[in-house]
Amino acid sequence: MFRSRVVALFVKGNHKALCSLRGTTPSRVLKEEPYRLFSTGITSKCLEKFRSLPKGHYVPSIRNMSTVASVGVESKEGLKLLVNGGPHAQKMVGIWLFCSASWVFSMVILGGITRLTRSGLSMTDWKFTGGLPPLSDGDWLLEFEKYKQSPEYKRVNKGMSIENFKFIYWMEYAHRMWGRALGIMFALPFSYFLHKGYITLPLGLRLSALFGLGAGQGLIGWWMVKSGLEEPASEYAQPRVSPYRLAAHLTSAFAIYCGLLWTGLSVMMPEPPSKSLAWVNGAAKVKRLALPVSLLVGVTAVSGAFVAGNDAGHAYNTFPKMGDTWIPEDVFDMKPLIRNFFENTSTVQLDHRILATTTLVSIGALWWSTRKFDTHPVVRSLIRTTLSMAALQVTLGVSTLLSYVPVELGTAHQAGALTLLTLMILLNHTVRKPSPFLLKSLPQASKKI
């Protein structure tokens, strides 16, 4: 009862009544426990009031009340922390989530290299748990014989040496095992943090959904590969994976990455950077413009998956025109009409060009429109960096097209798409609305930084 009363008086700011309990004052508490008290949601203004009180004796039960205070302040003031256990637990969980997001980023890059080197169809079977690679000459010959039965070998790589086969096999094997390693790297710390009680229910549900999506990503990958192991409809067509399944595989990877990154940012930065109500209002204006631009960036990235799925980058290797015309004559040749936007090589590349250009112009307009907004310097810096990245991404795309899609430039272009998406996530996370508790403590205006 004494502990609950101390918490209630402390949260309400009734310092005199708190000091009267057992004839003590909290001055020694502030000396020994300021960081713990701050982590519970108590503001620096409240701490300053405490420091102004006369010195006295230590309150014996103050250390044990941190958890209670955290729950009370969070629910009352609107600040919802995703991690229990204080700043140390918050830092550990945040680093783990950022490492997981970085791992997914590397998976996307490795997947791009696998696709560009035409390695994805080298393994003709799949096991959820994986297995050892070929360890003897006999094992390699057995895998090579399986590959020889595939349409890709018969129509594209007929006569390939076993040494060349080993290269594409190792690329696909590394991609698959890297994904399985990510699952282990995610699951083990997740179990540990759950055991320690660091993970709150909202965070646990969110991470469980991301883990389930990651597990399903392996199934989506095999579903995609299977489409490339089937005989093409035309005897003149090259075997390739379904552009729809490739787009689903890449979009799922992007969704997992974005979810991990956003969650990691929310764990490490429960509140956006805010020093005044004027900056909060400026951030709200930026958010209204940044959301549609972010959607456009995402749609452009997905359209790039259809470019890859249709090998559209190997057609019309000129810019800004497509061959001798601005718009090819066959852009609407397929029936029904909707198929052209996903399966017609000319239309798919034209769409991607238009979307990429529109994205660059939109980000430029975002920068121009927000130049005079009264916002935090971090927000302005993020917008400038995003504009620079968008310009670089368009340059990479044009260079990749003009160079007939070399592996290095194609990989850099795919990495650039995810980097641009990362910056948009950072921007949207930075301009989100602060909690009511923080809003009440902010001045109307703040000194320029």
ZIPE-V999093 format. One line per field, one symbol per residue. burial: b if it has 9 or more other C-alpha atoms within 8 Angstrom, else e. A space follows every 50 residues. Layout:
burial = ???
//
This chain:
burial = eebbebbebbbeebbeebbbeeebbbbbbbeebbebbbbbbbeeebbeeb bebeebbbbeebeebbebbbbebbbebbbeebbbbbeebbbebbbbbbeb bebbbebbbbbbbbbbeebbbbbbeeeeebeeeeeeeebbbebbebbbeb bbbbbeeeeeeeeebbebbebbbebbbbbbebbebbbebeeebbeebbbb eebbeeeeebbebbbebbbbbbbbbbbbbbebeeeeeebbbbbbbbbbbb bbbbebbbbbbbbbbbbbebebebbbbbbbbbbbebbebbbebbebbbbb bbbbbbbbbbbbbbeebbeebbeeeeeeeebbeeeebebbbbbbbbbbbb bbeebbbebbebbbebbeebeeeebbeebbebbbbbbebbbbbbebbbbb bbebbbbebbbbbbbbbbbbbbbbbbbbbbbbebbbbebeebeebeeee
//
